[in-house]
Amino acid sequence: MLTVEQLSKTYKGGIVALNDISFTLEAHSFTAILGPSGAGKSTLLRCIPQIMRPSRGRVLFEGADLTTCSQKRLREYRSQIAMVAQQFNLVRRRTALENCLAGRLQELPLWRCLLGKFPVSLLHEGMSALARVQLLEVAFQRSDRLSGGQQQRVALARALTQQANLILADEPIASLDPESAHTVLELLRSLCVQEGLTVLCNLHQVELAKQYSDRILGIRAGKLVLDVPTAQFSELDAERIYKA
């Protein structure tokens, strides 16, 4: 599904955010990334779909090199990659259903987008996605009237409507209460098992990573310091990530 080879990112002034990171993701897996704040986790997720260009290295998505392909091909591959952030990134005045359709607007004529005249088939896909994240009853409610946990589930429904194969989740539970956090992670896990999606998820909570992921990557000071199956993750591994 995804191969990251010797990925590095250096900002102006010589600040190194990522330093020679390499790993491979198997399809239909849930991989958690652990690391202290400022370790480079968010930078890594932005470099994968080339939202932020790396300074060096390659990103291979289903065999295609995203770092060298044309802009047209990059847009095509990006349509298969969904970003889920802790800020939800929803249009607050739009309904849950309208936000679900956002990932497919590039397929529609401009007049349909401006007038909100969406094809019936696409509306059905959005409603189906909301049903799969257990939010069908709020389809026509404005997003700013939903709870934080509901808004994050709308973001997941948007990824489903987008028909993404890979979900990059950047601390998706950072602003949620514990119950909502578990709900969102359970949904991400079910998307791997039942829907066949692949998830790469930044987390701060070690116990939640151990509970929901198949594999754990550890990043510290821009370097990959750990790559193990979750079943083998130990207290010593946690110390390698979080203790100087």
N, C-alpha and C positions, 0 to 999 in steps of 0.2 A: 504493500500500500504506500509506504513512505520511507524514504531513505535520506538521512541527513549526513553529509560527508564533510568533515573538517570545517564546519561553519564557524565563522568569526565575524564579529561586528565591533568596529572601533569608531567612536565618535570624534568630532573635532576636539582638538586639545589632547589627543592620545588616550582618551578614556576607553578602556577595553570593557565592553559589555558581554561579549561572548568570545571564548577562546578555544578554537579547535574542537568543536563539539560534533560527535558522530554517534548515530544510533539508527536503528531500523524498527518500524512499526509493522506488526503483522495485521492483516485485515481482521475485522470483527473483534478487536481487542480493546480493552480499557487500560490505558497507561496513565499513571499519575506522575506529575513532576513535583518534587518537593524541593524546598530551598528557602533560605532566609530572604527577607525583603531586600531588594537590590541585587539579587544573585544573577539576574538576567533571564528569568523565566518568561516574563511578558515580552521582552525583546525577541526571544526565541520563537514564540508563537507568531509574532508579527513578521519575522523573517521567513517563515515557512511559505506563506502565500505571497511573499514579496511585497507586502504592504510597506515593509521597511527593507531596503536592499542590504544584504550582507556585504561585508568588506571582502570576504573570501569564502570559498567552499561551494558546495552544491546541494540542492534540494531536488530529489527525484520523487515525483508523485506518479504512481502507477507507470513508472518507467520513463516519464518525460522530465527533462531537466527544466525546472521552473526558473532557474537563474539565467538561462541563455535563450529560452524560447521567445518567439515574437509576442508583441502585446496582444494580438488577436488570440493566439493560442493560450496565453496566460489568462485572459478573460474567460476562456472556455474552461480551463482547469479550475479557476477560482470559483466557478459556478458549482463545482462539486465539493467545495470546501466551505464550511459554515463556521463563522466566528461567534462565540457566545461569551459575553463579557459580564463583569460584575455589575456594570451600570445598566444592563439590559438592552440599551440602545434601541428603544422603541419610540415611535412617534406617539407622544402622550395623548394627543387629541384624536388619534385614529383608534378605531375599534381593534379588538384582539384579532378579528378575522382580517382586517385590512393590513395589520402588521405582519400577519402570516404570509400575505401575498407579496411582501416587499422583495423577497428573494427572487421573484420571477418577473419583476416589472420590465427588465431589459428585453424580455421576449415580446412585449406588447407595443402597439403603436402609441405615440405620445398622447393622442387624444383620449384613448381609453384610460390612461393613467390620470390625466387631468380631470376627467369627468367621473372617474370611479366606475366606469362601465367595464367590469371584468367578465371574461368568458365564463359561462356556467360551469364548464369543466374545471377551470381553475378555482372557482369558488368551492366546488365540491372537494377538491384536493385540500384547500385550507380548512374546511370544516372537518374533514377526515383527520388531518393532523392535530387539530384541537381536541378531537375525540380521543386520539391516541395518548395525549398528555392529560386527559381527564379534565378538560376545560370547555367542553362543548356548550355548557350553560352560560358562559360569559362571552360567547363569540361576538355579540353585538354591543358589548360594553366598551366604553373608552378605556384605554390602557392606564390612564392616570387614576382610574377608580379601582384598579386591581391592587391586591397586596403584592409585596415584593416577591414572594414565592410564586404567585400566579403570573407576574410579569416575566419571571425567569422561565417559567414553563411555556409562555407564549413565545419567548425567544427560541426555545427548543422546537416548538411547533413550526416556527418560521424556517428552521433548518430542515425539518421534514418536508415542508412544502417546497423548499428549494431543491429537494431531491439530492442533498449532499451525501457523499460517501464518507467524508471525514469531518468530524467536529473538533475544533480547537476551542477549548473552554478555558478562559483566563480568570481563575478564581471566581467561578460562577456562584459560589455560596458565601462570598465574603460579607455581604450585607444582609444575609438572611438569618432568621432565628433557627435554633437547632432542628426543630421539626421540619421546617421548610427546606433546610439544607439536606436532610435525609431524603425528602421527597424528590428533590432535584437530582441527587446522586443516584437514587434508585431508578429514576427515569433514564438517566444517561447509561446506567448499567443495562437496563432493559433494551435500550436502542442497540446496544452491541449484540445482546443475546438473541432478541426477537426480530430486530429489523436488519441486522447484519451490518450496522455502521461501525466505524472505527473512531475511538475517542482518545484525544490527548488533552489532559486536564491539569492545569496548575492548581495546586492546593497548598495550604499551610498546615492543615490538620493531619498529623501522622496517622492517628487512629482511623480517620475516615478513608485515607488512602489505603490502609491495610484492609479495611472492610469491603471496599468497592472495586479496587483495581486488580488487574491481572499481573501488572508489572509496575515497578517503581524506578523512576530516574531521579537521581539527586544532583542538583546544581549548586555550586558554591563559588562565588567570585567569578562567575562567567565560565567555569569549567565543569565538565561532567565528571562527578566524583563517584557516582554509583549507577549501576544498571543491573537490577536483579529481579527475578520473579517475586511477586509479593509474598508467596509462601516462604521464601528464604530471607525475607527482610528481618533484621535483628536490631536490638538496641545499639549495638556497636555501629551498625549502618546509620542509624539516626544521628549518632554522635559525629560520624564522618561528615554529615551534611550540615549540622547545626552548630557544632562546637569547633572553636578555633584550634 
